């Protein structure tokens, strides 16, 4: 007996409605229990078909929710709502000459409410699990590459004293915010998905909530330091910074302090009004907006800085002394735009106002692009503002030549020391200097 697509959608909707937290052990995961019940019922049906080949009545049935045992015509079977729906109630079916009757009352009424939501069937949910697993591997790889490159870039700016200035110090803070964001996301994923023995069904310890708090703080700090970068560059172009070092203290207070204040307000609201699961649920929309509104403001202001700076660059390129060299102008503008987009994170503006009511395929494509850009932006920033930076390259080259020169001088000195013991001629400072000059 085939069930309608409505039944399958209803079951999936009930699962989604009853599943509040995904980061739980398998023995508490409704979707896992659903698949396990289906497998057990299929085994029962297989055995029933073998033992009752020519018998009358209604064969065993799996209706995507319950497993109905074999029954004779006229028999009424009552089943409790399955455990994976976490709902109390019972459903009955009659065994008629035409087969099983429809469940009464319907599962929607007996075991839960759809709340107007229709979700895909079990096959689509399994495909969704595969998609999110692939996406998790993708962004984990991107964040790993970003952390490695940002750590190297941060160390280079720390080691070379000639690169110590306000601009590079702000870059270092931005690098650090990207690193913390990636590290906290790894910790959050480990707390929410990998530590299955850490939970017991509806029990969620304080550790997973703390992991989510730090993860959200890392994301907010990253946005705030992107805004600091935008404001600093805008101030250099359009304003006069008389004392950049004094302003640096304000930048530090804003870059790290503002996200701290926001995350404290959000945590208090979560604890008082929505203390559910690991705090990753969004049943109360206004609490989620405590985090979203500052991010939208950061992105909007940064976008204004970006447009203003691009306008200034274009106006300078249209100066009379630059006419006749359009190719170089376009090339320089494209390079400046790439640098500014990577630095300010303007691409986030494209994803902030993404609508919620879209189909699954559109969401998956959009979500993949957003996570790919977000996870690799740290690598892009480190590449453009450190590894490809002329000052950094010059300093690395200078240190490398100095080290090679020192090695050559020591090697030449040892060589002359050995020849001196044989010839008895003294090695003068002038002759050594001459050899050094020849080497260089």
Secondary structure, 3 states (H helix, E strand, C coil): CCCCHHHHHHHHHHHHHHCCCCCCCHHHCHHHHHHHHHHHHHHHHHHHHHHCCCCCCECCEECCCCEECCECCCCEEEEECCHHHCCCCEEEEEEECCEECCCECCHHHHHCCCCCCCCCCHHHHHHHHHHHHHHHHHHHHHHHHHHHHHHHHHHHHHHCHHHCCHHHHHHHHHHHHHHHHHHHHHHHHHHHHHCHHHCECCECCHHHHHHHHHHHHHHHHHHHHHHHHHHHHHHHHHCCCCCHHHHHHHHHHHHHHHHHHHHHHHHHHHHHHCCCCCCCCCCCHHHHHHHHHHHHHHHHHHHHHHHHHHHHHHHHHCCHHHCCCHHHHHHHHHHHHHHHHHHHCCCHHHHHCCCCCCCHHHHHHHHHHHHHHHHHHHHHHHHHHHHCCHHHHHHHHHHHHHHHHHHHHHHHHHHHHHHHHHHCCCCCHHHHHHHHHHHC
